[in-house]
Each structure stands twice: as structure tokens, then as C-alpha cells.
Amino acid sequence: MSVRIVFWLSTIMTLVVGQGRIIIPDPMPEASPVVLKEVRTKVHIQNNIADVTLDQSFYNPNNRRLEGEYLYSFSGDTRVRDFSLYINGKKTKGRLLTAQKARKTYEAIVRAMRDPALLEFMDWGLFKARIFPMEPGQNRRIELRYEQSLSDDNNLYRFELPLRQSGQGTIDKMDITVHIDVTGQLGVIYSPSHPIQVQRVNARQAVIRFSAGQAPADKNLIIYYAESDADVDGHVLSFRPRTDQDGFFQLIFQPAFPSESDSRIPRDVVFVVDGSGSMGGEKIEQARQALKYCLQALHPEDRFQILRFSGDVIPFSDNLRHATQENIQNALYFVQRLQASGGTNLFEPLKSAFRQFKAPQHSRTQTVIMLTDGLPTEGVTDVRELVRRLEPERHAHVRLFSFGVGYDVNTWLLDRLARENQGKTRYVKPEESVEGPITRLFRKISTPVLTGVSLDYPAHKIHTLYPAVLPDLYKGQKLIISGRYSKGGIVKFTLTGNRNGEKLQKTYRIVLPKREEKHDFVARLWAGRRIDDLLGRLRFEGENKEWVDTIKKLGETYGIVTPYTAYLVTQDEQAMADMDEKMVQRLNTLSAQNAAGGSPSKIRAMLGSAAHRAQSGAVQNSVGMSAVLESEIMQKLIGGEERQEDILVTQRRVLGRLFIYIKGFWREKSDRPPLRIKKLRFGSEAYWTMVKRTPELNEVWALGDKLLFKCDGKWIQVTP
């Protein structure tokens, strides 16, 4: 479904954008759009039927009263149960239009407004209700309740909630809760559109939440889920619009929800805590509180060690100790007396930490958690030499999670250590608390469900998989693998890991289609993860022209801002400067500023600096506030597991095609320039004939009235 609101004051109309469609008289060009301020949604999915209550609040910023119609587009098997709009104490009723009447309504609006954005929904049903009055400076709250039967997409059920708008970049407040209840066992839960929070209540129930202020309004919420009784549920989404090119796929694995009878995987944890003089005051006290929490969260079968370091290393004990009540009490006494003094020797405590783990323990997880606020000032102080000397000490089965406190840390060192040991780095800014990030991480990794994960597959059919090294999986976590495939057909994947101390091996026979035009986000996710991998290799291994060229090509093709395509932000700004105000309003993709939380010029400067660091392989400048912020921006732009959106405003990916806004036109990117072009005037009979003949291209036609794209082997140019 998708929501549209239409307001009018006379029969002479022009477009003003907002959530939906707003029609106002030509004589009032100063009128502002009605704005969607809040979205509150509750969804209950049971037996694969979604019961949706959509609550929206619209604001009229104008100084005049508006009258209008509320239009709600829907697809699939949908039944409207209730519509609530009370005006002066009277409930307004709506009506559901048949597909034929809905199509005529869409076409009439498009013709009158001379705007094609509604063409995307030409084949959808329509709910319609009159709204009057919409008072100036007032909010109007609308509630719609409907039921929808969910469709099966490659053995995954797909739920879509309408949020995407025409032109409004953000919504002030968005609060969405989805309850899923299945009769069997709940398997994969995944959203390619939003960073959802998933709480698995039990084996068959889960609660999904998305809540945000100034939330992006450029896309609908999409959730996939599956029913499965497997130990590890596995599914695939693929995208291959051209059979003469390799396709893209995304494997999603979800371990079953641990039952009461499942035994925990015991843990070995070494806490490495900086006790140098710079950690004095509030920082050392926060570190004490964080360690106390972690120690008290251990189970008796777990083992632990604490290494306090400054110029030397002071261990809690000679070796790993079981987390008995007596040992925990002794450790709490040790922690309470941690003092901050001396210099910083990072090599010795890390070497000692790795040596706590003498051999792989398939029945146990082995983790190092390090906290430091400074540079190595004693012992091995050259960070490259430090990494080189640690190489023979580290183990493939040991995970390292680092916390860099403040800005006097070397981001190159901490990020590389985390990368090589399959962990993460979290930077705690001076104004932030140390305690919160450490306790949150410890809760996350407290329940491992699958360790030592690997995947076998036919290398002659499958290639370029990311992540290259698969991580351990913890309770509630899923594993997403992106890759390419050369030909369609049945492919056998074998997933291997350790669960509850025993080897688990699961084989999946997965069909990769010869052609698949849905799920274009799969290609974008793969591109982002490949860029991430290459940037990491450049940063730690030095300049490589082939890698740089690949990053540039991927960034340009998929509209992803990287240190080597930062110039795209400049081009984006220049293109926007050439647009008229209406086009700028209609662009509903997040800008680089929204995506990264800073001005485009600041982002360009940081990305350019990061590119220089990667090319030169320099580590001596990886210290200070700018280095920490660069590392965070890089992770935010290209480091996410599930890339949510294109960064650039002037690019669109529609049905697997890339469109670029150039000189007023949306032009489809092509390796070959068009030789012969068929021109269509927007709104002409020839135009409508083509639109009706190609319903599969409705989303392309909806891009605008200035458009150049390929259709049925020919190039079509739409002009006003």
C-alpha cells in the first residue's frame, strides 16, 4: 500500500509536494505543502495475515483552509476494516475503488497535475475518503486499519508498510511495532530497507521495532520472515536482470531460537584494561563499573582473566579462572583497587592475552575485550612493528573487541587488530560514558549459538563472497552473505559450525534463477560490501591501482560515496543547484549530509583525507579527533552489513537500472550512447499508449516528465 492525500481549492491545479499528492490553484504559487509529521503503526502478523493499524498526523502550514481527498494505494489481497477521521465530532467514511476505477482515478490525477509520480501505482487498488476542512496551522490525524494476506517470495513471507513519499525528505517522528506469531518455528527475519530491532520472544514469536526522529521518508518498510524447523534456517534473495552478466545473491542464515534444554556454550574472556595515568578520574571509575557488570554476568562454567596494564602488566591470576562465586568476589576486589598511573605499553598485555588461549576450544568461545585511551608510549611503540610482532601470538579462533577512549588513540592500530581478529572497534568520545558501550557489547556476545562458521560452495559457479571470513553468531543474530553467480540453476551450499560444543553441518540446495528482476537492493548491498573490503585492504596494505579503480567504478555505478568518489558529492551539489525548486522538493533520497551527519563539504574533506591515508599507507596521522571521526564516517557510509540507501540525491536505481539526473533529465546510464531515440510528449495519446503497454515499467515512467531510458530495445525520450 501507499498513501496519497489530494487537496484542492479550484479546478485549475498545480503540484506542491509532501507525503502524497497536493493539488492547489495556479494563482497561489506561495502555498506550502501539507506535511506528514508523525507515523505510528502497529502490525500483528498471524497465520501470514497482517492486521495493520496505520496512524498518521498531517500538518497544514498554510494560512488558508484546504479541502481534499485521502487516497491510499494498495496491492495484493487487502481488506480495509476501518477508517477513522473525526471532523467536528462526525466520523468521515471512505470507499474502496475497484482496480478499473482506481486506474482511471490515477490517470485523471496525473493528467490534471502533469506529474507522473502516481504512475508507479497504476495497477494498484485505491481507498478514497473526503477530508474537509484542513484548518490552517493545524494537524489532521487519520487512522486506517486493514488486513493483508502476505505473499511468498522464495520461501520468505514479505510484508511491506507504506512510508515512502513524494518529496518530503524526513518525517518528524516514526514509531513502528510489528508482532509476528507463527504456528511452527520462526526462522529468518530480515529487512533490506530499515535497521530494525528484533526481539525474539520464543521459538515462534518475535517483536520488531523501528523508532526514529527525523526518519528518512524515501522508502517503504520491507520485512521478510520465514517459518522453519531447521537448526539453522537458510534462504536466498537474488537479482539478475541480464542473463549476459553475472547475477547477485544474498544468503540469509538464522540459527534457531535457543530452547530451555539447549546448553550454553561456555566462554573464555580476557579483559585487558588500560591503567595508565591518562585513565585517571572518571574514566577509571567507569571502567571499574563496566568490569563489575561483566564479571557478575558470567556463569560458573565460564572462565576469565583480567590484565591491568600501564608500563607493565598486572594480571588478576596466573591463568584463566572459572567464574565461581569465590573467584568473582576476588576479581571484584581486584577491580575495585585498579589505579591509574604510568605510561602505556600495548604490546605486552595483548601478547599475554593471546597466550591465555593455548589451543582452539570448539566447546568454548574465546574473546579478548580491550579498553585503552592512549598510544603505545612504552615497549613496542611503532604500531606496524607492534602488529608484526603480535602476528605469531594471535589465534584464528580468538576474537578481539577494542574500545578506544577519547581522541588520543591510533585508529589504524585498533581497527587493524579488530579486523584481523574478527572483532569490532568502538570509539568512545570524551563526553561519552565508557561503561555503557562495554556493557552493551558484553550483553550482545553473552550467548553464542554458532561458532567457527564456514561455508562450502562450487567455486566454478559462485564467486566474490562477502564477508570473506564468516563471524560467530550470537543469540538473535543472523548471517548475511553477499556474492555473485555465473549461471542459473541449483547450487549446493554447506554451512558448518560448532553449536553447543558439537559440530553442526547443514546443506542447502538453493535455486539461483537465470533471470530475476526483483530485489535490486541485493546488488547494492554486494557493491557496498566489496567496497568496504577493498578500502580495508588499501588502508592496511597500501596503495593498489586496481583496487582504487574498482572502488571508483563501483561507487559511480551504485551512487556510493567513498574516499575515491567524494567528487560525486560535489557533482551532486552542482546538479541540485541547476534544478528548479520543484525538482529539489521531489527528490526523496537522503542527501550525503543526512546520511553521514555532517555538511557535504566536511564529508568531502574527511573522505579526501581518508583516501590520502589509504594511498600512502600512513599510520602516523591516524590519531586525534579527525582520525576518530573519519573512521566512524567510513563505517557509517560503507561499513554496514545491510546498506539501507543510496547516498546521492541525483541518482536513482529503479528496477535494477541506474538513472542519473543530468541537465534536467533522468537518463538511464548505459555503456553505449543511444543512436536512435523515439520522442514522446508527456501526456500525449502516444505517451499513454506506451504507459499502458508496459505496466512492468511503471516505476520508470513515474520518475518524471523529462526522461530518457531504454524500452523494448529502443530508447524513449519523454519531454514536457
Buried (B, 14 or more C-beta within 10 A) or exposed (E): BBBBBBBBBEEEBBBBBBBBBBBBBEEEEEBBBBBBBBBBBBBBBEEBEBBBBBBBBBBBEBEEBBEBBBBBBBBEEBEBEEBBBEBEEEEBEBEBBEEEBBBEBBBEBBEBBEBBBBBBBBBBBBBBBBBEBBEEEEEBBBBBBBBBEBBEEBBBBBBBBBBBBBBBBBBBBBBBBBBBBBEEBBBBBBBBBBEBEBEBEEBBBBEBEBEBEEBBBBBBBBBBBBBBEBBBBBBBBBBBBEEEEBBBBBBBBBBBBBEEEEEBBBBBBBBBBBBBBBBEEEBBBBBBBBBBBBBEEBEEBBBBBBBBBBBBBBBBEEEBBBBEEEBBEBBBEBBEEBEBEBBBBBBBBBBBBBEBBEEBBBEBBBBBBBBBBBBBBBBBBEBBEBBEBBEEBBBEBBBBBBBBBBBBBBBBBBBBBBBBBBBBBBBBEEEEBBBEBBBEBBBBBBBBBBBBBEBEBEEEBBEBBBBEEBBBBBBBBBBBBBBBBBEBEEBEBEBBBBBBBEEBEBEBEBEBBEEBEBBBBBBBBBBBBBBBBBBBBBBBEEEBEEBBEBBBEBBBBBBBBBBBBBBBBEBBBEBBEEBEEEBEBBBBBBBBBBBBEBEBEBBBBBBBBBBEBBBEBEBEBBBBEBBBBBBBBBBEBBBBBBBBBBBBBBBBBBBBBBBBBBEBBBBBBEEEEBEEEBEBEBBEEEBBEBBEEBEEBBBBBBBBBBBBBBBEEEBBBBBE
